[in-house]
Amino acid sequence: MSETIYIVDAFTNSLFSGNPAAVLVLSQWPKKEWMQNIAMENNLSETAFVVKEGTQYRIRWFTPSVEVDLCGHATLASAFILKNYYGETRESFQFHSQSGILPISIKENLIYSNFPSYPEFQKNESIKPSELVPILGKEPEEIWEGKDTIFLYSSSSDLDTLSPNFQKLSELPTNRGYIALWINDSIDGKSDYEFRFFGPGLGIPEDPATGSAHCSLAPFIYKRIGKKTFRSHQKSKRGANFFIEYQGERVSIGGSAVLYLKGEVELPT
């Protein structure tokens, strides 16, 4: 017996950009080992597994090496697949997950995921920014620690010059991943902030498009510039665009998606 597997480019409206995620919608949960093996075989930053429970859905996410408790682009990809290939006609529904209930809303061509926010940060005074030059390639202005570790830079071009040593980077303390960030505090430009996301400890050296990063970024930037709605851009090689609303305890993360591939996967017997 086989099931259809989809690969979707998320947080983009054009193929070969954004972040590709694999999605499998199943009738029941297989063993965790099988799901992890599928994610490893896909070798994408994330594979999402979805099972309908009552009128809503449960979702789980796997990198090639571990199961994670939250993923933005694979959630967007899953909602896109349910809407376009599984007859989901509602403008709003929910995913149940290890991070609680994740409301989904569809407005015109954008899909919005509502995630918990991670507003607690403290400035790291134990590491000198200059010590990060051999690790990141350029010294940040400040280092902040929360759910993710943020390296704050003074210009957009600084992000382009980074060339991380991922082995050394993975030895730095973090609760999840590392974000290199530039905040645009002027009225010029298409984006309010730009960033790159590194997750070597998650099996993802650099992620092309990281929706869940905004759970940390939205409250961090709100405290800096006082805005609650943002447009942001992830400066990976593929590039990605996000529409963000900070709601205090929650963050609304909007984006587009396009289908790249549809195939068949054999289920375990």
N, C-alpha and C positions, 0 to 999 in steps of 0.2 A: 504494500500500500504506500502511496506517495501523497505528499502535500505540496502545494505551490509555494515557492519562495520568491520574494520580490526584493530587488535592490533599488533603493530610492535615493536620489541626491536631495538632501534636505538643506533648508535655509538658502535656497537659490531658486530662480525661475528658469535656469538654463542648464543643460546637461554638462557634465564634466567640471562642475564647480560645486560649492557647498561641501557637504559631508555625506558620503555614501553609507547607508545603513541597510542591513538585511532585515527582512520582516517575515515571520512565519506565524500565520493565524491557525491555531490548532483547536480541536474539539475537546482535548483533555491534556493534562500536563504529562510529558514524558519525564524520564529520569534526568536529574540535573547533569549527570555525567554526559549524557547524550547531547544536551543543549550546549554544554561547554565544548564538546568536540565539534559540533556544527559551527560554533563561533570561531574556533581555532581554524577549522577548514576554510571558512569564509575569509578569514584574515582581514576583516574590516575592523575599524575601531569599535563598532558595536553591532551586535545582532539582537533584535528584539523578538520575543516570543509572546503571543497574545492568545488568551483563552476567554471566551465570553462566559460571564457568570451572571445569570439572571438577565437584567436589561443593561448591565454595564460590562466592563472588561477588566481583566487583570493582566498586567504587563510585567515582564522581567527582561533584564538587559545583561548581556555578556560581552566582555571584550574577548580577544583571543586567549586571555589567560585567567580572567576572574569574572565572577558575577559582581555587578555594581548596584548601588542602591538608588541611582538616579542618572538619567541620560536625556538630554534635550532633543538632539537631532533624531535619535531613534524613536522617541515618542511622537515627534512631528511626522516622521515617516510612517509610523503605525497608523496614526489618525488619517493620513492621506490614503493609505491602502484600504482601511475600513470604509472610508467615504466613497472611493472610486471603484472598488472591486468586491466589496462585501455588502453592498446595499444599505450602508448606514446613511440615512437621510436627515437625521436630527442635526440641528445647528449647534447643539451642545450635548455632551455625554461625559462619562468619567472613566478614567483608568484607576484601578486600585493597584498599589505598588508597595514596595518596602519603604518608600518615603511618604506613605499615606495616600489619600485621595488626590488625584491630579485631574481637575476639571479641564475639558477641552471645549473650545468654542470656535466656530467656523464663520468668518465674516468675509463675504465676497471670495477673493482668491487667497486669503490668508488664514492659516490655522494657528490658533493661540493655545498654548499650554500654560496652565497656572501652577506654578511650582512654589515650594516654601522658600523663604529668603534666609540668608545667613548673614545677619547684620553685625555680628560680634567680631571686631578686629582689634589687635593691639600692635603697636609699632615694635619691630624687632630692633633692639639696641645691642644685641650680642654679636651680630654679624656686621662688619663694616662693608658698605657698598663696594668699596674698592676690592674687597676680597672676592667679589663675584665676577671680576673681569675674566679670569681664566675659565670660569664655569659657563658664563653667558655670552661673553665676547664684548660686553659693554657694561660699564658701571651704572646701576640705577640710582635715582635720587633718593628713594626711600624703599624700605622693605616692611611689609605689613603681613601679619599672620592671622588667619581666621580658618574657615573651612578650607579655603585655598590660600596659598601664599602669593601675595601680589608684589611684583617688582614695578615700581612707578618710574616712568621715564618722562622727559621733558618735551619730546618731539615725536611726531609720527615716524620720521626717518630713523630714529633710534631703534624702533622695532625691527626695521628692515635689516639692520646691521647685526642682529643677534645670531649667533651660531653656537647653540648650546652643546656642551659636553654632557650628554645625557647620563653617562655613568656617574660623573661627579655631581650633576644636578640631583639625581635620585638619592644622593647621600645627605642632602639638605633636609631639615625637618619640614614636614607639611602634613596636614590632615587629609589631603586629597591630591591636588595638582598645583601647578605653578602658572601664574598668569603674568605676562609682561603687558603693561597697560600704559596708554597715553590718553589723557583727558583733554578734549578740545573745549576750553573754557571761553572761547570767543563765539560770535554769532555766525562765523563763516564756516563753510564746509558742509558736506553731506552727512557727516557722522558726529555724534556727541562724544564718542570715544572709540578707540581702536585698540585691539589687543591680539595677543597670541597665547595659546594654551598648550602647556607641556605636561604630559602625564606618564613619565617613564616608569613610575611605580605601578601604574595601571596597565602596563603593556602598550601604551600609546605614546611614543616619543613626542610627536607633535600632532595635535588633533586639528583637522581642517575646519570644523565648525562645531562649536561647543555651546549648545543652548544652556546647559546647566551652569556654565560659568557665570551667567547673569544673576544667579541666586546670590553670589558673592558681589559681583560688580555693581548691580543696581543699588543696593544700600550703601556700598562704599562711595560711589560717585554722588549719590543723593546728599550724603553728609558733606561732600566737598563743594558742590555747586548749587544744591537746593532744588534741582529739577526732579520731576518724577516720571516724565516720559522722555524716551531716548530713541535715537536711531544709532545703531552701532555696526561696526565692521570688523570682521576677524581677518587679520592680515596673514593668512596662510597662503600657500602657493595656489590653492584652489579658490580661496576667497569665500566669504559668506556675509549675509546681511540680516539684521535682526530689528524688530520693532518691539520695544520694551516699555512696560509700565510698572513702576515700583509702587506696591500697594501696602507697604508696611511689613506685615508678616508673610505676604505673598508677592510673587513677581509674575507678571504676565509676559510671555515670550512668544512673539509672533514671527511667522515666516512662511515661505512658499516651499514647494517640493515638486519634483518631476520624477517619473518612472524611468529607470535605466534598463532593467532586465527582469524577466519573469522566467522561472524554471521549475523543476521538480526535484524534491528531496525524498528519498526513501525513508519511511518511518521504521523505527525498530520493531521487530516482531517479538 
